């Protein structure tokens, strides 16, 4: 159970970072 939760959290954080990167790239160009 805990492993599943931490996996989902890590996945969410990684997605968040990707969105920020994508946003920065779009804004800069």
N, C-alpha and C positions, 0 to 999 in steps of 0.2 A: 504493500500500500504506500509506504513512505517513498520507496524508489519511484513509483509511478508518479507521485505528486512532484517530486523533485525533478523528474524528467520533464514533465509538462511545464514546470516553472522555467527550467533552463531553455526549453524550446521557445517559450513565450518571450524570454529575455533576448534570445538570439533573433527572433522575428522583429522585436522592437528595435534592435540595433540595425537590422537590415532596412527597416522602414526609415530610420533616421538617416542612414547613408543614402538611400534612394532620394529622400527629400532634399538633402544637401546637394546631391548631384544635380537634381532637377533645378533647384534654385540658382545654382552657380552657372548653369549653362543657358 
